[in-house]
């Protein structure tokens, strides 16, 4: 066998190895590509699942908040009605006390007026009474002088 035949044989053998290697590499590339596509698909599906789950949880919380807020609103309305009733009762009570006090004060004024105790100052009343007493004393003295 000549060197050329040996080189041809070695080249053919190398060619077969390269073909086998290329086929094997092509299979590995296809397998890697398939794995990458499958992984990308799973990542996409996980994202969709996360979105769906968060949407459901959010929706549930919104419904819960809506129910809770309606319940709280109703409780506040009931409390407001109770306080309003209590307030009206207190206002009516105070109103009645003021009315009775006003009646008592007007009666006191009437009695004072009948007794001669008007709203004038006490010192002024004492002075007026003293002046009347002095006048009466002078009249009595004149009458006593006439009889004597």
VOBA-1610 file (N, C-alpha, C; in pm, whole numbers, padded with zeros to 5 digits, always signed):
BEGIN
Unk+00084-00114+00000Unk+00000+00000+00000Unk+00090+00122+00000Unk+00050+00211-00079Unk+00133+00330-00094Unk+00089+00435+00006Unk+00169+00530+00017Unk+00140+00639+00111Unk+00011+00712+00072Unk-00014+00720-00052Unk-00134+00789-00100Unk-00256+00707-00058Unk-00243+00573-00076Unk-00357+00489-00037Unk-00380+00498+00114Unk-00273+00504+00187Unk-00284+00515+00333Unk-00349+00649+00370Unk-00310+00753+00302Unk-00367+00886+00329Unk-00515+00886+00293Unk-00548+00821+00175Unk-00689+00816+00134Unk-00770+00737+00238Unk-00713+00626+00283Unk-00782+00543+00379Unk-00799+00621+00510Unk-00695+00692+00553Unk-00702+00771+00676Unk-00802+00884+00661Unk-00806+00946+00542Unk-00901+01055+00516Unk-01043+01002+00519Unk-01064+00883+00459Unk-01197+00824+00458Unk-01240+00792+00601Unk-01146+00735+00675Unk-01176+00702+00814Unk-01208+00830+00894Unk-01131+00933+00873Unk-01152+01061+00941Unk-01287+01119+00900Unk-01320+01102+00771Unk-01447+01151+00720Unk-01563+01080+00789Unk-01550+00947+00806Unk-01655+00870+00873Unk-01669+00914+01019Unk-01556+00938+01085Unk-01558+00982+01225Unk-01625+01119+01235Unk-01592+01207+01141Unk-01650+01342+01141Unk-01800+01333+01117Unk-01843+01240+01022Unk-01986+01224+00996Unk-02057+01173+01121Unk-01996+01069+01185Unk-02055+01015+01306Unk-02060+01124+01415Unk-01950+01198+01425Unk-01942+01305+01525Unk-02043+01416+01494Unk-02058+01451+01365Unk-02153+01554+01325Unk-02295+01508+01353Unk-02325+01381+01325Unk-02459+01328+01351Unk-02486+01329+01501Unk-02385+01289+01578Unk-02399+01287+01722Unk-02414+01430+01775Unk-02337+01522+01722Unk-02344+01663+01762Unk-02479+01721+01723Unk-02526+01687+01604Unk-02656+01735+01557Unk-02767+01682+01647Unk-02755+01553+01689Unk-02854+01496+01779Unk-02851+01568+01915Unk-02731+01597+01963Unk-02718+01668+02091Unk-02773+01810+02081Unk-02749+01875+01967Unk-02801+02010+01946Unk-02954+02007+01945Unk-03010+01907+01873Unk-03157+01895+01868Unk-03213+01867+02008Unk-03145+01779+02081Unk-03190+01746+02216Unk-03180+01868+02309Unk-03069+01941+02299Unk-03050+02062+02380Unk-03154+02167+02345Unk-03180+02182+02214Unk-03281+02278+02169Unk-03419+02239+02222Unk-03450+02110+02214Unk-03579+02062+02265Unk-03590+02086+02415Unk-03482+02058+02488Unk-03481+02082+02632Unk-03499+02232+02663Unk-03430+02316+02586Unk-03440+02461+02607Unk-03583+02508+02577Unk-03643+02457+02469Unk-03781+02494+02436Unk-03876+02449+02546Unk-03855+02327+02596Unk-03941+02275+02702Unk-03925+02359+02829Unk-03801+02397+02862Unk-03776+02479+02980Unk-03840+02617+02963Unk-03827+02676+02846Unk-03889+02806+02819Unk-04041+02796+02832Unk-04097+02689+02782Unk-04242+02668+02792Unk-04285+02654+02938Unk-04206+02580+03017Unk-04238+02563+03159Unk-04228+02697+03234Unk-04128+02778+03199Unk-04114+02910+03261Unk-04235+02996+03227Unk-04278+02992+03101Unk-04396+03067+03057Unk-04520+03021+03134Unk-04537+02887+03144Unk-04653+02833+03215Unk-04648+02869+03364Unk-04528+02868+03422Unk-04516+02905+03565Unk-04557+03051+03583Unk-04517+03137+03489Unk-04558+03278+03495Unk-04708+03293+03485Unk-04769+03218+03393Unk-04915+03223+03380Unk-04983+03172+03506Unk-04928+03065+03562Unk-04984+03010+03686Unk-04974+03110+03801Unk-04859+03178+03811Unk-04842+03278+03917Unk-04942+03392+03899Unk-04960+03434+03776Unk-05057+03541+03748Unk-05198+03496+03786Unk-05236+03375+03746Unk-05369+03324+03778Unk-05391+03311+03927Unk-05290+03260+03998Unk-05303+03243+04142Unk-05313+03378+04211Unk-05230+03473+04172Unk-05236+03605+04236Unk-05368+03674+04205Unk-05420+03654+04085Unk-05550+03712+04048Unk-05660+03655+04137Unk-05659+03523+04155Unk-05761+03459+04240Unk-05751+03506+04384Unk-05627+03516+04437Unk-05610+03563+04575Unk-05655+03708+04587Unk-05619+03791+04492Unk-05658+03932+04494Unk-05810+03944+04489Unk-05872+03867+04401Unk-06017+03869+04387Unk-06082+03827+04519Unk-06029+03722+04582Unk-06082+03677+04710Unk-06068+03783+04818Unk-05955+03851+04819Unk-05934+03956+04919Unk-06026+04074+04895Unk-06047+04109+04770Unk-06138+04219+04738Unk-06279+04185+04784Unk-06322+04061+04756Unk-06456+04019+04799Unk-06465+04021+04951Unk-06360+03977+05019Unk-06357+03976+05165Unk-06363+04119+05219Unk-06283+04208+05159Unk-06284+04348+05201Unk-06421+04411+05178Unk-06482+04378+05066Unk-06613+04434+05036Unk-06715+04388+05139Unk-06712+04261+05171Unk-06803+04206+05272Unk-06775+04270+05408Unk-06646+04276+05445Unk-06608+04334+05574Unk-06645+04481+05581Unk-06623+04555+05473Unk-06654+04699+05476Unk-06805+04720+05484Unk-06884+04637+05417Unk-07030+04648+05429Unk-07074+04619+05572Unk-07013+04517+05632Unk-07047+04481+05770Unk-07009+04596+05864Unk-06890+04652+05845Unk-06845+04763+05928Unk-06937+04884+05911Unk-06976+04913+05786Unk-07066+05025+05760Unk-07198+05005+05833Unk-07253+04885+05825Unk-07379+04856+05894Unk-07365+04872+06045Unk-07252+04827+06100Unk-07228+04842+06243Unk-07220+04990+06282Unk-07152+05069+06197Unk-07140+05212+06226Unk-07276+05282+06218Unk-07359+05242+06123Unk-07493+05300+06113Unk-07573+05267+06239Unk-07567+05142+06284Unk-07641+05102+06404Unk-07591+05181+06525Unk-07460+05196+06538Unk-07402+05272+06649Unk-07446+05418+06641Unk-07447+05475+06521Unk-07491+05612+06502Unk-07636+05631+06541Unk-07721+05535+06507Unk-07863+05544+06543Unk-07879+05540+06695Unk-07802+05454+06759Unk-07809+05443+06905Unk-07765+05574+06970Unk-07654+05631+06922Unk-07604+05756+06978Unk-07701+05871+06951Unk-07763+05869+06833Unk-07861+05973+06800Unk-07978+05967+06897Unk-08027+05847+06926Unk-08139+05831+07019Unk-08099+05880+07158Unk-07979+05844+07202Unk-07931+05889+07333Unk-07918+06041+07336Unk-07867+06097+07229Unk-07850+06242+07219Unk-07983+06313+07224Unk-08081+06262+07151Unk-08214+06324+07152Unk-08274+06317+07292Unk-08254+06205+07360Unk-08305+06188+07497Unk-08241+06292+07589Unk-08110+06309+07579Unk-08039+06406+07664Unk-08085+06548+07633Unk-08102+06580+07505Unk-08147+06714+07466Unk-08286+06740+07524Unk-08373+06642+07515Unk-08509+06657+07568Unk-08505+06675+07720Unk-08419+06602+07786Unk-08404+06613+07931Unk-08357+06752+07971Unk-08254+06801+07903Unk-08201+06935+07931Unk-08306+07040+07899Unk-08377+07021+07791Unk-08482+07116+07751Unk-08590+07124+07860Unk-08630+07009+07913Unk-08730+07007+08020Unk-08679+07075+08146Unk-08552+07050+08180Unk-08494+07115+08299Unk-08490+07266+08282Unk-08452+07311+08163Unk-08446+07455+08136Unk-08586+07515+08144Unk-08682+07445+08089Unk-08820+07495+08093Unk-08870+07504+08236Unk-08844+07403+08317Unk-08890+07406+08457Unk-08816+07514+08535Unk-08689+07531+08506Unk-08611+07635+08574Unk-08664+07773+08536Unk-08698+07790+08410Unk-08753+07917+08364Unk-08885+07944+08434Unk-08968+07842+08450Unk-09095+07857+08521Unk-09070+07899+08666Unk-08976+07836+08731Unk-08945+07868+08871Unk-08894+08011+08881Unk-08806+08051+08792Unk-08752+08187+08795Unk-08862+08290+08773Unk-08956+08262+08682Unk-09065+08358+08660Unk-09155+08366+08782Unk-09177+08256+08851Unk-09257+08257+08973Unk-09188+08336+09084Unk-09057+08316+09092Unk-08980+08391+09193Unk-08991+08540+09166Unk-08983+08580+09041Unk-08996+08722+09006Unk-09133+08775+09044Unk-09237+08694+09020Unk-09373+08737+09056Unk-09385+08757+09207Unk-09333+08661+09284Unk-09341+08671+09430Unk-09263+08792+09479Unk-09143+08813+09428Unk-09061+08927+09468Unk-09132+09058+09436Unk-09196+09058+09317Unk-09267+09179+09277Unk-09383+09207+09372Unk-09458+09104+09410Unk-09570+09120+09502Unk-09523+09165+09639Unk-09406+09116+09681Unk-09352+09153+09811Unk-09279+09287+09806Unk-09264+09342+09689Unk-09195+09471+09676Unk-09046+09457+09660Unk-09000+09336+09635Unk-08857+09314+09614Unk-08830+09299+09464Unk-08828+09411+09399Unk-08799+09407+09256Unk-08651+09384+09235Unk-08610+09398+09118Unk-08470+09372+09085Unk-08377+09485+09127Unk-08428+09581+09204Unk-08343+09693+09245Unk-08245+09646+09350Unk-08146+09724+09373Unk-08037+09691+09464Unk-08085+09697+09608Unk-08037+09613+09697Unk-08078+09609+09838Unk-08045+09741+09910Unk-07928+09794+09883Unk-07890+09919+09948Unk-07988+10030+09911Unk-08028+10031+09787Unk-08123+10132+09741Unk-08257+10113+09813Unk-08299+09990+09830Unk-08425+09962+09900Unk-08418+10007+10046Unk-08304+09981+10110Unk-08286+10022+10250Unk-08295+10173+10261Unk-08233+10242+10167Unk-08237+10390+10168Unk-08380+10440+10149Unk-08452+10375+10058Unk-08591+10417+10035Unk-08675+10395+10160Unk-08656+10280+10225Unk-08731+10252+10349Unk-08692+10349+10460Unk-08565+10381+10470Unk-08520+10477+10571Unk-08583+10613+10547Unk-08591+10653+10420Unk-08654+10782+10387Unk-08801+10781+10425Unk-08870+10669+10399Unk-09011+10658+10435Unk-09030+10663+10587Unk-08941+10595+10659Unk-08948+10595+10806Unk-08927+10737+10859Unk-08828+10805+10800Unk-08801+10944+10843Unk-08924+11032+10819Unk-08988+11011+10703Unk-09107+11090+10670Unk-09220+11060+10769Unk-09239+10931+10800Unk-09344+10893+10895Unk-09314+10947+11036Unk-09188+10944+11074Unk-09148+10997+11205Unk-09179+11146+11215Unk-09154+11217+11106Unk-09181+11361+11104Unk-09331+11386+11115Unk-09412+11307+11048Unk-09558+11322+11051Unk-09609+11292+11193Unk-09557+11185+11254Unk-09598+11148+11390Unk-09559+11260+11488Unk-09442+11317+11469Unk-09396+11425+11558Unk-09486+11546+11543Unk-09529+11578+11423Unk-09618+11693+11402Unk-09753+11666+11468Unk-09804+11544+11452Unk-09933+11510+11512Unk-09923+11516+11668Unk-09813+11470+11720Unk-09795+11473+11865Unk-09785+11617+11916Unk-09726+11703+11837Unk-09711+11843+11875Unk-09847+11912+11872Unk-09932+11878+11781Unk-10064+11939+11771Unk-10149+11897+11890Unk-10141+11776+11933Unk-10220+11727+12046Unk-10170+11785+12177Unk-10053+11814+12183Unk-09997+11865+12309Unk-10024+12012+12315
//
